[in-house]
C-alpha cells in the first residue's frame, strides 16, 4: 500500500479544516512568476492548495481566527 495516504496521515497534515467557509471579502493577489512557481511547488509537496498556503501565511502574520475547529 505504498503511496496511499491513510486517514490518520491526512488528519495529522495540519492546515485549515476542509470544507466551505464563509467569505467576508475577496482579494486578488498578484505574484511574480518565481513566487507563484514556489507556491505551486510547495503546495504540491505538501498536498495542499496554493490558496490554503496563502491563508496560512496571513494567519502567521495576524494570528488565527478564534473559531471552533481552530484550537490546537
C-alpha positions in Angstrom: 0.0 0.0 0.0 2.9 2.3 -0.6 2.0 5.7 -1.9 -1.5 5.6 -0.4 -2.1 8.2 2.3 -4.0 6.9 5.3 -6.8 8.9 7.0 -4.5 9.3 10.0 -1.8 10.8 7.9 -4.3 13.2 6.3 -5.6 14.2 9.7 -2.1 14.9 11.0 -1.2 17.0 8.0 -2.4 20.2 9.7 -3.6 23.4 8.0 -7.1 24.7 7.7 -10.1 22.4 8.0 -11.6 21.2 4.7 -14.9 22.4 3.6 -16.7 25.6 2.7 -16.0 28.7 4.9 -18.0 31.9 4.9 -16.4 34.6 2.8 -16.4 38.1 4.1 -14.1 39.6 1.4 -12.4 38.6 -1.8 -8.9 39.7 -2.7 -6.7 39.3 -5.8 -3.1 38.6 -5.2 -0.6 39.5 -7.9 2.6 37.3 -7.8 5.7 37.4 -10.0 6.5 34.1 -11.8 9.1 33.0 -9.3 6.8 33.4 -6.2 3.9 31.7 -8.0 6.2 28.8 -9.0 7.5 28.4 -5.5 4.0 28.4 -4.0 2.8 25.8 -6.6 5.8 23.6 -5.8 5.3 23.9 -2.0 1.6 23.2 -2.3 2.2 20.1 -4.4 4.9 18.8 -2.0 2.5 19.3 1.0 -0.6 18.0 -0.8 -2.3 21.4 -0.2 -3.7 24.2 -2.3 -1.9 27.5 -3.1 -5.0 29.2 -1.5 -4.5 27.4 1.8 -0.8 28.3 1.9 -1.7 32.0 1.3 -4.2 31.8 4.2 -1.7 30.1 6.4 0.8 32.9 5.7 -1.8 35.5 6.6 -2.6 33.6 9.8 1.2 33.6 10.7 1.2 37.4 10.4 -2.1 38.3 12.0 -2.9 35.2 14.1 -5.5 32.5 13.5 -9.2 33.5 14.0 -10.7 32.3 17.3 -13.4 29.9 15.9 -14.3 26.4 16.8 -12.1 23.9 15.0 -9.0 26.1 15.1 -7.8 25.2 18.6 -4.6 23.2 18.7 
